[in-house]
Amino acid sequence: MGMNKNTVLGWATLIMIVVGLGLIAIGIFKYREVSAWGFAAVGFGFFSIAWVFNALKGRV
């Protein structure tokens, strides 16, 4: 199975969305103190990078 650049960016986008959701879930369900804000911020950062990867598909 050959993977081209668009396939790699698609997989990277999917993995980053899953990790971002996991970080936000950890912040919501496990840590309810101040550290939850940090986990949520990093999770939304992963969403931002995944959005950029998705926008790059077809252009690289």
N, C-alpha and C positions, 0 to 999 in steps of 0.2 A: 504494500500500500504506500504509494508516494504521497507525501504531504507537501503541498505548495504553501506559499506565504499566507494566503487567505485562510487555509485550513488551520495553520498554526495560530493565527490571530483569533480565529473563532474559538479554538480550544482555550487559548489564554483568556479570552473574554469570559467564557463559561466558568473556568476555574476561579477567576477573580471575583465573579459574582457570588459563587458559592462561599468563598472565603469571607467576602464582605458580609454576607448574610450570617455566617457563623459568628463573626466578631460582634455584630449587632445583637445577635441572640445571646451571646455570652454576657454582653453588657446589660441586657434587659433581665435575663433570668438568673444569672449567677451573682453578679456584682451589682448591688443596688445602691452603692455609695457613690462617691465622687469618681471612682475609677470607671464607672459605667459610661460617663461622658467621654472618656478617652477611648474606650473600646468602640463606642458608636462613631466617634470622629474618624478613627482609623478605618472602620467599616465603610463609611461614606467616601473616604479617600480611595478605597479599593473600587467602589462603584465609579468614581470619576475616572480612574485609570482604565477600567473596563470599557467605559463609554468612549474614551479616546481610541482604544484598540478596535472597538467596533466601527468607529468612524474611519479608521485607516484601512479597513478591509476594502479591497478593490483599487486602492490608490497606491499601494506599495509595490 
